[in-house]
Amino acid sequence: GGDHTITYPILHAVAEKHGPVGLVHVDAHTDTGDTALGEKIYHGTPFRRCVEKGLLDCGRVVQIGVRGSSYDPDPYKYCRDQGFRVVPAEECWGKSLVPLMGEVRKQMGDKPVYISFDIDGLDPAYAPGTGTPEVAGLTPAQALEIIRGCKGLNIVGCDLVEVAPMYDVSGNTALLGANLLFEMLCVLPRVKTM
């Protein structure tokens, strides 16, 4: 629920208990901006604020599906400078993400991991009900591969953000969001599935 601003205070609480955590971040945007309209905290800045506060284990951060417009000729420079692995959407087009998630599992190891999933990581053909849609995103099947690929990680929390049902009269975005949250619950440690 909510916009991506909610992840910042959640990661404060998670890091208080677990220390800096790894992050599997699915999104059309890196959410590492500095300010908007003079404000340092808004839905496009949470992960920059997390870096500044030492809440993330930056060598164990992966951002999947990023794309879209930018004012910067190298929009992922800040992320890469922090040690994040950035997987642009075009590297995901037309293929299974199972091999990628094998690499992500190795990167995350057995230390604590948080999953933050922005619904706009998916193509608006599947999830139009969001405030900042970007074309050429991930498919629902790829979203499932990412989440199911996290099974076995030391997941200490997760969220799904930016669902705005009023922008989707079909209800498909809310349905997809609910299914993705269910899938996240299924990959939590000690959850038994059939």
C-alpha positions, 0 to 999 in steps of 0.5 A: 500500500501507499507510495514508495515513501513508506519503505524509508521508515520501514527500513529504519525499523528493520535495520534497527533490528537486523543492521543494514539489509540487502534489498531486492527492489523491483521498480520502473525507477531507482527512487534515488533522487535527491529532492522534489519541490525542495523536499528530501523525502518523497516517493522518488527518494527513499533509497537515497535516504536509506543509503545516507542513513546506512540502512542498506548493505549496498553491495547486496542491493539489486534493482530490477526493471528500471527504465523510463524517462530521465533528466540525466544522461546516466540515470543509474550512475548514483546507484552504481556508485553506491555498489547497487546492481542495476538491471534495466528493463531492456535486459529482461525483455523476452526472457526468463528471469530465473537465471538472474534470480540465481545470481541474486540469491548468491549476491544476497547470501544468508544475510537479511534481505528486504523485498520492495516491489513497486507495481510500476515495475510491471508494464502498464499493459498489465498494471495501469493503476499506478501514478507513474506508469512507464512503458516496456516493463516486466510481465506478471510471469517475470514478477512471479519469477523474481518473487519465487526466486527469493525463496530460501533467502533470509527475508526480513520484510517486504512491501508492494507499493504504488498501487492506485486502483482509481487509475484502473477501472478494470481492477486488474492492477489491484488483483495483480498486486494482491497476488504478488503480495500473496506470493511474497508471503509464500517465500518468507522464511519458515512458510510451508507451501505445497 
